[in-house]
Amino acid sequence: MFESACLFDTAIGTCGLAWSEAGLTGVQLPEATQAKAFARITRHGAQIISEPGIPAHIRKTIDRLRTFAGGTVTHFDGIALDMHRHSPFERAAYEALRQVPWGETVTYGWLARAIAEPGASRAVGMALGRNSWPVIVPCHRVLASDGRLGGFSAYGGGTTKMALLAAEGVRLDGGQMALFE
């Protein structure tokens, strides 16, 4: 399956997208260097496309990601994802997680129950560690049952996860930030 990719600048750094005819195959959040972001977004053989060759639907997704990175409420519904690298369990978890709105959080256990797999919290955590579409499949919105941060596989780990949550107004104590806080 042929994949294309591009890198683009956002308010939080260089991000990337990879896609096939079936949909997005990956989202790349900023890495320590642009070279590392390039290496990760092309790791499955995607060919980098220059700006003029980027399809309109991918440009719209880039615009949405830039808006999100700027801290503005953004929705990613309707974006097709090519899930051919993921198991049926992972696919179910990702689809359920896409329903969790901006500024809200759930637990790994909640997500396991949402896909009719109660008791599979750890498996959900492992699936989220393999999430190919961070932000679009908002794994940063999933917390441990006691409100702790839990894991995050993007560069920066927990610090990046906390920054994404803070941009959505979420505090780790489960409360929402006040308007002028």
PEDA-V778001 format. One record per residue. N is the residue number from 0. RES is the residue in one letter. PHI is phi in whole degrees, 0 to 359 (none if undefined). NEAR is the number of other ideal C-beta (glycine too) atoms within 12 Angstrom. D_CENTER is the distance of its C-alpha to the mean C-alpha in Angstrom with 1 decimal. Layout:
n=N res=RES phi=PHI near=NEAR d_center=D_CENTER
n=N res=RES phi=PHI near=NEAR d_center=D_CENTER
//
This chain:
n=0 res=M phi=none near=16 d_center=22.3
n=1 res=F phi=282 near=16 d_center=22.0
n=2 res=E phi=237 near=30 d_center=18.7
n=3 res=S phi=245 near=30 d_center=18.4
n=4 res=A phi=208 near=35 d_center=16.2
n=5 res=C phi=209 near=35 d_center=16.3
n=6 res=L phi=247 near=36 d_center=15.6
n=7 res=F phi=206 near=33 d_center=15.8
n=8 res=D phi=275 near=19 d_center=16.5
n=9 res=T phi=224 near=29 d_center=14.8
n=10 res=A phi=297 near=18 d_center=16.1
n=11 res=I phi=256 near=30 d_center=14.0
n=12 res=G phi=128 near=26 d_center=15.0
n=13 res=T phi=283 near=29 d_center=14.6
n=14 res=C phi=246 near=37 d_center=11.3
n=15 res=G phi=212 near=44 d_center=11.5
n=16 res=L phi=228 near=48 d_center=11.1
n=17 res=A phi=232 near=39 d_center=12.9
n=18 res=W phi=208 near=38 d_center=14.5
n=19 res=S phi=235 near=27 d_center=17.5
n=20 res=E phi=296 near=16 d_center=19.9
n=21 res=A phi=278 near=16 d_center=18.1
n=22 res=G phi=146 near=31 d_center=14.7
n=23 res=L phi=294 near=43 d_center=11.6
n=24 res=T phi=256 near=35 d_center=11.6
n=25 res=G phi=190 near=41 d_center=8.9
n=26 res=V phi=237 near=43 d_center=6.7
n=27 res=Q phi=247 near=43 d_center=8.3
n=28 res=L phi=279 near=40 d_center=8.1
n=29 res=P phi=305 near=33 d_center=11.8
n=30 res=E phi=249 near=24 d_center=14.0
n=31 res=A phi=298 near=17 d_center=17.6
n=32 res=T phi=221 near=14 d_center=19.0
n=33 res=Q phi=295 near=20 d_center=18.5
n=34 res=A phi=298 near=14 d_center=20.2
n=35 res=K phi=290 near=21 d_center=17.6
n=36 res=A phi=298 near=33 d_center=14.7
n=37 res=F phi=300 near=25 d_center=17.1
n=38 res=A phi=298 near=20 d_center=17.9
n=39 res=R phi=288 near=31 d_center=14.4
n=40 res=I phi=287 near=36 d_center=13.5
n=41 res=T phi=256 near=25 d_center=17.0
n=42 res=R phi=299 near=20 d_center=17.3
n=43 res=H phi=261 near=23 d_center=17.8
n=44 res=G phi=96 near=16 d_center=20.3
n=45 res=A phi=297 near=29 d_center=18.6
n=46 res=Q phi=263 near=18 d_center=21.1
n=47 res=I phi=290 near=25 d_center=20.3
n=48 res=I phi=252 near=25 d_center=21.4
n=49 res=S phi=281 near=12 d_center=23.0
n=50 res=E phi=315 near=14 d_center=22.5
n=51 res=P phi=296 near=9 d_center=25.3
n=52 res=G phi=269 near=14 d_center=24.0
n=53 res=I phi=282 near=24 d_center=20.5
n=54 res=P phi=299 near=21 d_center=20.7
n=55 res=A phi=303 near=11 d_center=20.7
n=56 res=H phi=293 near=18 d_center=17.8
n=57 res=I phi=286 near=31 d_center=15.6
n=58 res=R phi=300 near=20 d_center=17.1
n=59 res=K phi=295 near=20 d_center=16.2
n=60 res=T phi=293 near=36 d_center=12.5
n=61 res=I phi=301 near=35 d_center=13.1
n=62 res=D phi=301 near=22 d_center=15.1
n=63 res=R phi=296 near=30 d_center=12.5
n=64 res=L phi=294 near=38 d_center=10.0
n=65 res=R phi=296 near=24 d_center=13.2
n=66 res=T phi=297 near=22 d_center=14.1
n=67 res=F phi=301 near=30 d_center=11.0
n=68 res=A phi=298 near=29 d_center=11.7
n=69 res=G phi=278 near=16 d_center=15.2
n=70 res=G phi=88 near=21 d_center=14.7
n=71 res=T phi=259 near=19 d_center=15.7
n=72 res=V phi=308 near=16 d_center=14.7
n=73 res=T phi=221 near=28 d_center=12.6
n=74 res=H phi=243 near=21 d_center=12.0
n=75 res=F phi=242 near=33 d_center=10.1
n=76 res=D phi=292 near=18 d_center=12.7
n=77 res=G phi=86 near=14 d_center=14.7
n=78 res=I phi=275 near=28 d_center=12.4
n=79 res=A phi=287 near=22 d_center=13.6
n=80 res=L phi=246 near=32 d_center=11.6
n=81 res=D phi=271 near=28 d_center=13.9
n=82 res=M phi=261 near=29 d_center=13.6
n=83 res=H phi=298 near=20 d_center=16.8
n=84 res=R phi=270 near=24 d_center=15.7
n=85 res=H phi=241 near=25 d_center=14.7
n=86 res=S phi=287 near=16 d_center=17.3
n=87 res=P phi=303 near=14 d_center=18.3
n=88 res=F phi=299 near=23 d_center=17.4
n=89 res=E phi=299 near=32 d_center=13.7
n=90 res=R phi=301 near=24 d_center=13.7
n=91 res=A phi=297 near=26 d_center=15.3
n=92 res=A phi=298 near=40 d_center=12.9
n=93 res=Y phi=294 near=39 d_center=9.8
n=94 res=E phi=295 near=24 d_center=12.2
n=95 res=A phi=295 near=30 d_center=13.4
n=96 res=L phi=292 near=38 d_center=10.2
n=97 res=R phi=297 near=30 d_center=9.5
n=98 res=Q phi=274 near=22 d_center=12.9
n=99 res=V phi=280 near=30 d_center=12.3
n=100 res=P phi=284 near=19 d_center=13.0
n=101 res=W phi=313 near=28 d_center=12.3
n=102 res=G phi=81 near=24 d_center=14.2
n=103 res=E phi=243 near=22 d_center=14.6
n=104 res=T phi=231 near=36 d_center=13.9
n=105 res=V phi=225 near=33 d_center=15.0
n=106 res=T phi=255 near=27 d_center=16.2
n=107 res=Y phi=301 near=38 d_center=15.7
n=108 res=G phi=296 near=24 d_center=19.1
n=109 res=W phi=301 near=26 d_center=18.4
n=110 res=L phi=295 near=43 d_center=15.6
n=111 res=A phi=299 near=29 d_center=18.2
n=112 res=R phi=294 near=20 d_center=20.8
n=113 res=A phi=297 near=25 d_center=18.8
n=114 res=I phi=254 near=29 d_center=18.8
n=115 res=A phi=61 near=13 d_center=22.4
n=116 res=E phi=231 near=23 d_center=22.0
n=117 res=P phi=303 near=15 d_center=23.4
n=118 res=G phi=89 near=13 d_center=23.8
n=119 res=A phi=258 near=25 d_center=20.8
n=120 res=S phi=302 near=27 d_center=18.8
n=121 res=R phi=293 near=19 d_center=18.8
n=122 res=A phi=295 near=23 d_center=17.8
n=123 res=V phi=298 near=38 d_center=14.8
n=124 res=G phi=301 near=29 d_center=13.9
n=125 res=M phi=294 near=23 d_center=14.5
n=126 res=A phi=298 near=35 d_center=12.5
n=127 res=L phi=292 near=41 d_center=9.4
n=128 res=G phi=295 near=23 d_center=10.5
n=129 res=R phi=257 near=25 d_center=10.4
n=130 res=N phi=302 near=39 d_center=7.0
n=131 res=S phi=276 near=40 d_center=7.1
n=132 res=W phi=230 near=40 d_center=4.1
n=133 res=P phi=306 near=39 d_center=1.2
n=134 res=V phi=81 near=44 d_center=2.8
n=135 res=I phi=290 near=38 d_center=4.5
n=136 res=V phi=258 near=36 d_center=4.5
n=137 res=P phi=284 near=40 d_center=4.7
n=138 res=C phi=295 near=42 d_center=6.0
n=139 res=H phi=293 near=43 d_center=7.3
n=140 res=R phi=272 near=36 d_center=9.6
n=141 res=V phi=254 near=42 d_center=11.4
n=142 res=L phi=243 near=36 d_center=14.6
n=143 res=A phi=291 near=26 d_center=17.7
n=144 res=S phi=298 near=21 d_center=20.6
n=145 res=D phi=265 near=13 d_center=22.5
n=146 res=G phi=88 near=19 d_center=19.9
n=147 res=R phi=292 near=19 d_center=19.1
n=148 res=L phi=299 near=31 d_center=15.7
n=149 res=G phi=79 near=33 d_center=15.2
n=150 res=G phi=274 near=25 d_center=13.3
n=151 res=F phi=201 near=31 d_center=10.2
n=152 res=S phi=271 near=25 d_center=10.2
n=153 res=A phi=286 near=36 d_center=9.0
n=154 res=Y phi=308 near=25 d_center=12.2
n=155 res=G phi=94 near=20 d_center=13.9
n=156 res=G phi=51 near=18 d_center=12.9
n=157 res=G phi=300 near=21 d_center=14.0
n=158 res=T phi=296 near=18 d_center=15.0
n=159 res=T phi=294 near=28 d_center=11.6
n=160 res=K phi=299 near=34 d_center=10.3
n=161 res=M phi=296 near=23 d_center=13.6
n=162 res=A phi=295 near=27 d_center=13.3
n=163 res=L phi=296 near=34 d_center=10.1
n=164 res=L phi=295 near=35 d_center=12.1
n=165 res=A phi=299 near=21 d_center=15.2
n=166 res=A phi=298 near=28 d_center=14.1
n=167 res=E phi=267 near=28 d_center=13.7
n=168 res=G phi=83 near=23 d_center=17.1
n=169 res=V phi=264 near=31 d_center=16.4
n=170 res=R phi=257 near=19 d_center=18.9
n=171 res=L phi=293 near=22 d_center=18.8
n=172 res=D phi=280 near=14 d_center=22.2
n=173 res=G phi=91 near=19 d_center=20.6
n=174 res=G phi=275 near=14 d_center=22.2
n=175 res=Q phi=255 near=18 d_center=21.1
n=176 res=M phi=291 near=18 d_center=22.0
n=177 res=A phi=290 near=8 d_center=25.2
n=178 res=L phi=306 near=6 d_center=25.2
n=179 res=F phi=252 near=5 d_center=27.0
n=180 res=E phi=285 near=10 d_center=25.8
//
